Structures are given as C-alpha cells and as structure tokens.
C-alpha cells in the first residue's frame, strides 16, 4: 500500500508542477507569462495540452482551455481553500474566451497569441487520476481506485460486485448528501458540479466552471453531471462539457454513448445511456425509464 501511495503522490506532484495556475513557478504559469507567440514546452506539458485541445475539438468548444482570463475575472485567482466566502472586489468585465482554435501545438512547439491565458483544470486533474491509478496498481500489484476531488480512476482487476461509489452534488459529504450509491465497473467516473466551489463577488455568486461562449460561470439547465467512461479523463471532459452545454448536454452525451446522471437546477434527475435507477434518491425529471 505504501508503494501505491508513493506512486500516486509522485503523479500528483508532477501535475501540480506542470499546470498549477496558482504557482508562478509552474510550467504553465511560465508559459502564460511568456511574451513570445511561439514557445517550446516539455514533453509532459505538451501531452496535457494535446489532451485539452482534443477534448475542446470533440466537444465543439464547450470544454475550452483558453478560459484562464475568465477564471481570473470571476475571482478564481488562488487555491479554492484560500478563497474567501465573499469578496467586495468588483468582477472584471467578462467576455468570450479567445477560443481553442487560437492555440496550435506541433510536437513541443506551442503557438498562441501573447497574453492568452491557458487553464488545463478541466483535463489535467482527471489525467492525473488515470495515471496515478495505473502506477499505483503496478507498484502494489493490487487493484486500485484513486479519487481526486470527484474524479475517480481505477486500475487492476475490478472487485467482485464492482467498486462502491457514492455520487451526489458534493462528494465530500458522503452518505449525508442526497444522491445515489452505484457499483462502478468502468475505469473512470467523474462528477462536475456548479453547486460546490462557489463564492460571492459583490454579492453575485461565482463558480469555477466557465462557459467559454460568454466568459462567465456556466448558468445552464444542469447543476451536476456524473459520467462513467473508459478513462477518468474522458468522463470528466464529458461531465464538464455537459454542464457548460446546458440544453446540449443530452445530445453530446448521446454522441459518445455515455452513461450519465444529470441533476437539474431544481434538484430532479435524468439518467442516460443505461445509468441504473436502482438506489436513486432524487425525483426523476423524465420518468423511471430515463432517456
């Protein structure tokens, strides 16, 4: 078990060194502050950028790594644990994100307009969960599950009956949170929500999921999306895009054949793509058959 934890910790430390927006010494922070249009990046950062651009393309821009300035405008300029519950600082003017098509990656050469601020939060943490689970299983010789703030990745043989996982708006509350307990057989599960990681700025609610079309926190039909997939990266990309996409969520998830649980802003639930109804504690939005 110690070997598994060490392997997972190394991955988490590596990804923090690469992409933290809150550390001026991270590679991504140095890239964001570089005044040149074209810069060389490490193999590791190039891989994470490639993932982000792939999912931007696959979600038709709903998941966009160019929302860095919008996150700052919303006040998300430090680790969430350090954000005050309320701030009197005025929110900066919001405008649409520059757009992922402004970013080009050829090998290790990154080209983007100077001043464009990249954020890989929607993909890098989930990639870290996948990688940590894989290395932990290899180091320990046992089946492993890694959970990073709602992003779950597994590796190794699935236990008999699957992994028991509780899903809800806020995973930190465990059984106290209204939701559903499911048996996980897929390699990845991710939950994205606008109901947590919230703060006030001049009395106006803010959260960390930015709609690149407006540059403001997403304000669509759904408050929480949980998706299962072959990888945690895919699950998190689709869950986040579903929340940002609002009315487009069900079509997007259907395109990928994804099993998902969507919770509306008024607390009712839709199950899609074969997500089981057994144990659901919230009222159905569409009837027991789901969609």
N, C-alpha and C positions, 0 to 999 in steps of 0.2 A: 504493500500500500504506500509506503514511503517513497518508493521509486516512482510510482504512478503520480503522486502529488508533486514530486520534483519535476517530472517531465511536463506536467500541466503548467506549473509555475513558470518554467522557462519560456513556454509559448506565450503566456500572458504578459510576461515582462518584455519579450521581444516585440509584441504587437504594440504595447504601450510606448516603447522606444521609437517605433516606426511612425505611429499615426496619432498620438495624443495631440489634440488641439490646445490643451492647457499647459503644455510644457514647451517652452521656447527652444529646447534642445532636441525635440523630436525631429525626425527627418521630415515629416510632413510640414511642421511649422517652419523649418528652414526653407523648404520648397515654396511655401506660401509667401514667405517674405522675400524671396529672391526676385530682383527686378528684371531678370532676363526672361525673354519669351520662351527660350528653349533651355532646359536643364537636364542633366543626367541624374538618374536615381538608382538606388541599389536594386539588385535583383528581387529582393524581398518586397520592397515598396512597389516595384513595377508589377509584381504579381497581384498585389492588393488593388492597385489601380486598374489593372486589367479586369479583375472581378467586378469592380464598381461600374466600369464602363459597359461590361457585358450585361449587367442587370439594368442599367439605365436604358440600353437599347431594347432589352427583352420586355421591359415594362412601358415602353413608349414614353420614357422620360419621367414617369411617376416617381421613380427612385433615381435621384439626380445627385451626383457628388459635388455639384457646384453651389450648394446651399450654405457654404461656410459663412458668407457675409450676412445672410438672412438669420442664421442662428445667433450671430453677434447682435443683430438688430433686435432680436427677441430677448436679449439679455443672457443668453446661454454662453457665457464667456469664461466659465470656470467649472470645475467638477461640481456635479449636482449637489453633493453633500455640503458644498460651501455656498450654494445659492441661498440667499435669504428668502423667507416665505413671501415677502413683499418688498418692493423697491419703489421709491418715488422718482427714480431716474426716468426721463422720457424715453419712450421707444423710438429708435431711429426709423426713418422713413422706409417702409417696405416696398420692394419692387421685385418683379420676377427674377428668378435665378438666371445667371448668364446662359446656362444650358450645357448639357454634357457634350453636345456636338462642338463646343468651343475647345474641347480637350482632345488631344491626339497623343497616342502612345505608340512609338515604334521601337520595339526592343526595350532598352532602358532610357530612351530619349523621350522626355515629356515636353509637349508644346502646348501652351495655353496663353491667353492674354495676361500680361503682367498685372498683378493686383487681384486676379481671380483667386478666391479662397476655396480650397477643396476641403471637404469633410467626408471621411470614409466610415462614419459611425454606423451607417445602415448595413454595412457588409463586413467590415474588418473584425468586429467582435464575434460575429457568427462564424467567420472563417477560423478565428482563434479557438472557438469551442470545438469545431470539427477537428482541427489539428491537435488540440490538447487531448481530446478523447482518443484519437488514433495512437498518439505517442504514449499515453498513459496505459492503454491496453497492451501495447507492445512491451513496455517496460515491466509490467506486472504479470503478464500472461493471463490476465483475468478480463472479464467483461467490465467495461467502464462507462459511466454516464458523467458528463460534465455539464454543469448549468452555470451560465454567465448572464445573470440579470434577465432571465426569461428566455434566453437562447440555450437550447438543450441539444447536445450531440452525444451519440452513443457509439461504441465500438466494441467489437468482440461478439461472441455468441449472445443472442437475446435470451434472457432468463425465461424459464417456463412461465407462461402467462403474461409475458411482456414486462416492461418497466412501468411501475405505477406512478402516474404523473397527475398532479392537480393543476387544472387550468382555471384562470379567472382574470379579472382586471389587474389585480396586484398579487403576484406570486408570493410576495413576502409575508402575506397574512395567512397562508396555508389553509387549513380547514375552515377558518373563520370567514374566508372570502367566498361569497356565493359563486358557484361555478359548476365544475364537473370533474370527476376523477376518471381518468381513462387509462387503458393499458396500451403502452407505446411499443410498437414493433418496428416502425420506421427508424432510420438512422438519425433523423433530425426533427425537432419541433421548435417552433418559435412563436412567441406572443409579443405583439406590438400593441400599445395602448396609449390613448390620449388622456386616460383617466388618472394616470400617475405621472411622476416627473413634471409637476405643474408648479407654477409660481405666478405671482402678480407683479405687474409693472404698471404703475399709476392706476391701480385698481382694475386692470384688464388682465384676464387670465392668459397665460402663455404656456406652451409646452414644446417638446423637443422634436416633434415630427412636422417638418416644414413642407408645405405644398410648393414645389418649385414654380408653379404657374402663377402664384401670387407673391411668393416670398414671405408669406405669413404662416403661422401654425395652422395645420390642416383642420378644417371645420366641416367635415362631411357627415355622411349618414351614420358611420360606424364609430364606436369608441374603442373597441378592442377587436383584434383579429388574431386567431391562432391557426397555424398551418403546420401540417406534417409533410415531410418530403425526404428524398434520398440523402440530403445533406442539410445541416442546420443553416448553411449559407443560403440555399435555395428557399428554405422555409421562411427565414427572416426577410429575405428580399420580397417574397410574395406577400407576407403579412403586412409589412410596412407599405408596400405599394397599394394593397387593398384599402388601408386606412386613408391614404392620401387620395386614392382614386374615388372614394365615396360611392356614387351610383355605378361606377365602372367596376367595382370590386368583384362582383359575382361573375361577370364575363371574363375578367382577367384570370381569376382562379380556374374557371372552366376551361380556358385556353390551355392551361397546364395540367388539367385533370387533377387538381389539388384537392385533398380533403381538408376542410377548413371549418372553423367555428367563428361566426361573426356575431358580435354583440352590438345592437343598435344604441343610439344615444339615450333612448328611453328604457334601456335595460332588457329588451327582448332579443331573442337569439335565433339565428339561422344556422343550420348545419348543411354543409355542401360537400359533394364529392365522396359520399359514403362515410362521412363522420358519424359515429354512433350516437344515438339518442339516449342510450341507457345511462342513468345516473344524472341526466341534465337537471339542474335546479332552477333554471330560468325559464320564463314563459316563452313559447315558440312564437316567432313572428310570422311564420308561414304555414303552421300546422305540423303535425307529427311527422309527415312524410319528408319535410325539408325540401331541398331542391337538388 
